Amino acid sequence: MLQENGFKMDSSLQLLSKHRSAIMGFAILWIMLYHFPVPTDLFLLDFIKSIGYGGVDIFLFLSGFGLYFSMSRKNFILKKYYKSRFFRIVPEFWLVLIIVFLIQMDFSARNFSALLFRASTIGYWIGRQDETWFISCILFLYAIFPLYFKLFKKHGIKASLAFIGAGLTLILIYALICVFAYNNKNFGGFTILTIARLPIFFIGAVFGHWAKDGCNFEFNKQRKILVWTVTAVAIGALISFMNFMPSSLQTCSLSYLPYMIITPVLSIALAYFFEKCDTISKIFTVMGLMSLELYLCHIYLYKLFYVFLDYLDKNSACIMILLISLFASYPLYFVNKRFLTKKTNIRIRP
């Protein structure tokens, strides 16, 4: 049971598992807000909007969290694991790519080549700019997770520390190369967006282990003070990055690091919020279940309808794009759940 003056780690993690979809719903709305180029003229909301890339960290944290549960099942089959991930993501991704390709009415060899690079995700890994970089990122992480899980079962928390440490090492090497060899300019394209999120993905897997296998750890007053102090320092670092060095630190990945601390704390705080606000939780859960569809529709509708920013007032155009994204995402979700789940005999989840 939850305590009035404190809480146990197990209780918090169970709430995190219970409200995982609702937290994903919050994350996708945060990402969509971040993508809109229009300021709201409200200082606090504009600041929250400016750091909305943290929604990606929430997604990857919860993905690592959920994957640990999936692979811990007694009836786990590796082939079924890859099959379920493929049918959850790739068919919808390809369908959206084809629709956008047809709408653009550009059937040149160059555009067709770009379509193939996106569809295969090869374009992302060779440094081409790609709006759907997250698909390439999550497919890669899904692919390597069974290796991580196998090593974790053999070596325990040491394996997690090794993967998290490797991710941090890559970030720091990347940052040093950007600073000293490329004058604070990004030399690797969108791949930095994956490199910078490796630690939080495996941190999510550690939290999944604690939730699934138990974590007899209780937060007393001193520990809560320590957690909130470290979180406040991380938020302070993030604010400093955004105010004083937004371009250079984001280019070389360092502005992503505070979310390694902020993301777990924010996710647990949201879990407690959704536990107390059942109606709001249900609304966000629906959006969380359709998070992949919302992401795909939003990314391309935002670009296709960007022209409306010149004809409507900017706030109206952004609201229109948001509403169209919400309506367009449901048919994709329905088709995937109704037909792919039925044909493959798998339960598809985000």
C-alpha positions in Angstrom: 0.0 0.0 0.0 1.1 3.6 -0.6 2.2 5.4 2.5 1.1 8.9 3.4 4.5 10.2 4.4 6.7 8.2 2.1 6.6 5.4 -0.5 8.3 2.2 -1.4 10.1 1.8 -4.6 7.9 -1.3 -5.4 4.7 0.8 -5.0 6.0 3.5 -7.4 7.1 1.0 -10.0 3.8 -0.8 -9.9 2.1 2.5 -10.6 4.6 3.1 -13.4 3.6 -0.2 -15.0 -0.1 0.4 -14.4 -0.1 3.9 -16.1 2.6 3.2 -18.7 0.2 3.9 -21.6 -1.1 7.1 -20.1 2.4 8.4 -19.6 3.1 7.6 -23.2 0.1 9.7 -24.1 1.6 12.6 -22.2 4.9 12.1 -24.0 3.5 12.1 -27.5 1.5 15.3 -26.8 4.7 16.9 -25.4 6.6 15.9 -28.6 3.9 17.3 -30.8 3.9 20.6 -28.9 7.7 20.7 -29.2 7.5 20.4 -33.0 5.2 23.4 -33.5 7.3 26.5 -34.3 4.8 28.9 -32.9 5.4 30.5 -29.5 2.4 30.7 -27.2 3.5 34.0 -25.6 3.2 32.3 -22.2 6.6 32.0 -20.6 6.1 28.8 -18.7 4.3 27.0 -21.5 6.9 28.1 -24.1 9.7 26.8 -21.8 7.9 23.4 -21.5 7.5 23.4 -25.3 11.1 24.2 -25.9 12.3 21.1 -23.9 9.6 18.8 -25.4 12.3 16.6 -26.9 12.2 15.0 -23.4 9.1 13.2 -24.5 11.4 10.9 -26.6 13.3 10.1 -23.5 10.1 9.1 -21.7 9.2 6.8 -24.7 12.5 5.1 -24.7 12.6 4.8 -20.9 9.1 3.1 -20.9 10.1 1.0 -23.9 13.1 -0.5 -22.0 10.8 -0.9 -19.0 8.2 -2.8 -21.0 10.6 -4.9 -22.9 12.0 -6.3 -19.7 8.5 -7.5 -18.8 8.0 -9.0 -22.2 11.2 -11.0 -22.2 10.7 -12.2 -18.7 7.6 -14.2 -19.6 7.9 -18.0 -19.2 6.5 -18.6 -22.7 8.8 -16.1 -24.3 9.8 -17.0 -27.9 12.4 -14.9 -29.6 10.9 -15.4 -33.1 7.5 -14.2 -31.8 9.2 -11.2 -30.2 10.7 -10.0 -33.4 7.5 -10.7 -35.3 5.4 -8.7 -32.9 7.7 -5.7 -33.0 7.9 -5.9 -36.8 4.1 -5.9 -37.3 3.6 -3.2 -34.6 5.7 -0.7 -36.4 6.9 -1.5 -40.0 3.6 -2.0 -41.9 2.1 1.3 -40.6 5.4 3.1 -41.2 5.6 1.8 -44.8 1.9 2.7 -45.4 2.4 6.3 -44.3 5.5 6.6 -46.4 3.7 5.4 -49.5 0.7 7.7 -48.9 3.0 10.8 -48.4 5.0 9.8 -51.5 1.8 9.7 -53.6 0.5 13.0 -52.2 3.7 14.8 -53.0 3.2 13.9 -56.7 6.9 13.7 -57.2 7.8 10.5 -58.9 11.3 11.3 -59.8 14.1 8.8 -59.4 15.6 11.0 -56.6 12.3 11.0 -54.6 11.8 7.3 -55.1 15.4 6.7 -53.9 14.7 8.8 -50.8 11.6 6.7 -50.2 13.6 3.5 -50.3 16.2 4.9 -48.0 13.5 5.9 -45.5 11.6 2.6 -45.7 14.7 0.5 -45.1 15.9 3.0 -42.4 19.3 2.9 -44.1 19.1 6.6 -44.9 19.1 7.4 -41.2 22.2 5.4 -40.4 24.2 7.0 -43.3 23.5 10.5 -42.1 20.6 11.6 -44.3 18.1 13.9 -42.7 15.0 11.9 -41.7 11.9 13.2 -39.9 11.0 9.6 -38.9 14.4 9.0 -37.2 12.6 7.6 -34.1 11.4 4.6 -36.1 15.0 3.7 -37.1 16.1 4.3 -33.5 13.4 2.1 -31.8 13.8 -0.7 -34.4 17.6 -0.8 -33.6 17.0 -0.8 -29.9 14.4 -3.6 -30.2 16.9 -5.6 -32.3 19.7 -5.4 -29.7 17.5 -5.8 -26.6 17.5 -9.6 -26.6 21.4 -9.5 -26.4 21.2 -7.1 -23.5 18.6 -9.3 -21.7 20.7 -12.4 -22.1 23.8 -10.7 -20.7 21.7 -9.2 -17.9 20.4 -12.6 -16.9 24.0 -13.9 -16.8 25.8 -11.0 -15.2 23.0 -9.0 -13.5 23.2 -5.3 -12.9 26.8 -5.3 -14.1 25.5 -5.8 -17.7 23.2 -2.8 -17.3 26.0 -0.6 -16.0 28.1 -1.7 -18.9 25.5 -0.8 -21.5 24.7 2.5 -19.8 28.4 3.3 -19.5 29.0 2.4 -23.1 26.2 4.8 -24.1 27.6 7.6 -21.9 31.1 7.0 -23.4 29.7 7.3 -26.9 28.0 10.6 -26.0 31.1 12.1 -24.5 33.3 11.0 -27.5 30.8 12.4 -29.9 30.6 15.7 -27.9 34.4 16.0 -27.8 34.7 15.4 -31.6 31.9 18.0 -32.2 33.6 20.6 -30.0 37.3 20.2 -31.0 37.1 18.9 -34.6 33.9 20.4 -36.0 33.5 23.7 -34.1 30.4 22.6 -32.2 28.7 21.5 -35.4 26.9 18.2 -35.8 28.8 15.9 -38.1 26.8 12.7 -37.7 23.3 13.8 -38.8 20.4 12.5 -36.9 22.3 9.6 -35.4 23.1 11.7 -32.4 19.4 11.5 -31.5 19.9 7.7 -31.0 23.3 7.8 -29.4 22.2 10.3 -26.8 19.2 8.1 -25.8 21.0 4.8 -25.3 21.5 5.3 -21.5 17.9 6.2 -20.7 16.7 3.1 -22.7 18.8 0.7 -20.6 17.9 2.7 -17.4 14.3 1.9 -18.3 15.2 -1.8 -18.5 16.7 -1.6 -15.0 13.5 -0.1 -13.7 11.6 -2.9 -15.5 13.8 -5.4 -13.6 13.1 -3.8 -10.3 9.3 -3.7 -11.1 9.2 -7.3 -12.3 11.6 -9.0 -9.9 11.1 -6.9 -6.8 12.9 -4.0 -5.3 12.7 -3.9 -1.5 13.8 -0.2 -1.3 11.9 2.3 0.8 12.3 6.1 0.4 12.8 7.7 3.7 13.0 11.4 4.2 16.8 11.6 3.5 16.6 9.6 0.4 13.6 11.7 -0.9 15.6 14.9 -0.3 18.6 13.4 -2.2 16.4 12.4 -5.2 14.7 15.8 -5.4 18.0 17.6 -5.0 19.7 15.6 -7.8 16.6 16.2 -9.9 16.6 19.9 -9.2 20.3 20.0 -10.2 19.4 18.2 -13.5 16.6 20.7 -14.2 18.9 23.6 -13.4 21.5 22.2 -15.8 18.8 21.8 -18.5 17.6 25.4 -18.0 21.2 26.6 -18.2 21.8 24.7 -21.4 18.6 26.2 -22.9 19.3 29.7 -21.9 23.0 30.1 -22.4 24.2 27.4 -24.8 21.2 26.0 -26.6 22.8 25.4 -30.0 26.2 24.1 -29.2 25.2 21.7 -26.4 22.3 20.3 -28.3 24.4 19.8 -31.4 27.0 17.7 -29.4 24.4 15.9 -27.4 25.2 17.2 -23.9 21.8 18.9 -23.5 20.2 15.5 -23.5 22.0 14.2 -20.5 19.9 15.8 -17.8 16.9 13.7 -18.9 18.8 10.6 -17.6 17.8 11.8 -14.2 14.7 13.9 -15.0 12.9 11.1 -17.0 12.5 8.4 -14.3 11.4 11.0 -11.7 9.0 12.7 -14.1 7.5 9.3 -15.2 6.9 8.2 -11.6 5.4 11.6 -10.7 3.0 11.3 -13.7 2.1 7.8 -12.6 1.0 9.2 -9.2 -0.9 12.0 -10.9 -2.8 9.6 -13.2 -3.5 7.3 -10.2 -5.4 10.2 -8.6 -7.1 11.5 -11.8 -8.8 8.5 -13.3 -10.7 10.4 -16.1 -7.6 12.2 -17.3 -5.7 8.9 -17.1 -8.2 7.3 -19.4 -7.9 10.0 -22.0 -4.1 9.9 -22.0 -4.2 6.1 -22.1 -6.1 6.2 -25.4 -3.5 8.6 -26.8 -0.7 6.4 -25.5 -2.1 3.3 -27.1 -2.1 5.3 -30.4 1.2 7.0 -29.8 2.9 5.4 -32.8 0.1 6.4 -35.1 0.0 9.9 -33.7 3.7 10.3 -34.2 3.6 9.2 -37.8 0.6 11.3 -38.7 1.9 14.3 -36.9 5.3 14.3 -38.4 4.0 14.2 -42.0 0.8 16.3 -41.6 2.9 19.0 -39.9 5.0 19.2 -43.1 2.2 18.8 -45.6 0.0 21.4 -43.9 2.8 23.8 -42.9 1.6 26.1 -45.7 -1.5 26.9 -43.6 0.7 28.8 -41.3 0.9 31.5 -44.0 -2.9 31.7 -44.5 -4.3 31.2 -41.0 -3.1 32.7 -37.8 -0.3 30.4 -36.4 -2.2 29.2 -33.4 -5.2 28.1 -35.4 -3.0 26.3 -37.9 -1.2 24.4 -35.2 -4.5 23.4 -33.5 -5.9 22.3 -36.9 -2.8 20.1 -37.5 -3.1 18.6 -34.0 -6.8 17.7 -34.5 -6.2 16.3 -38.0 -3.4 14.1 -36.5 -5.7 12.8 -33.8 -8.4 11.9 -36.3 -6.0 10.4 -38.9 -4.2 8.2 -36.4 -7.3 6.2 -35.3 -7.8 4.4 -38.7 -4.2 3.4 -38.7 -4.5 2.1 -35.1 -7.7 0.3 -35.9 -6.3 -1.5 -39.0 -3.2 -2.6 -37.1 -5.0 -3.8 -34.1 -7.9 -5.5 -36.0 -6.1 -7.1 -38.9 -2.5 -7.5 -38.0 -3.2 -8.8 -34.5 -5.7 -11.3 -35.9 -3.5 -12.5 -38.7 -0.3 -12.9 -36.6 -2.1 -14.1 -33.4 -0.1 -11.6 -31.3 -1.2 -8.8 -28.9 0.2 -5.6 -30.3 1.1 -2.9 -27.8 3.1 0.4 -28.2 
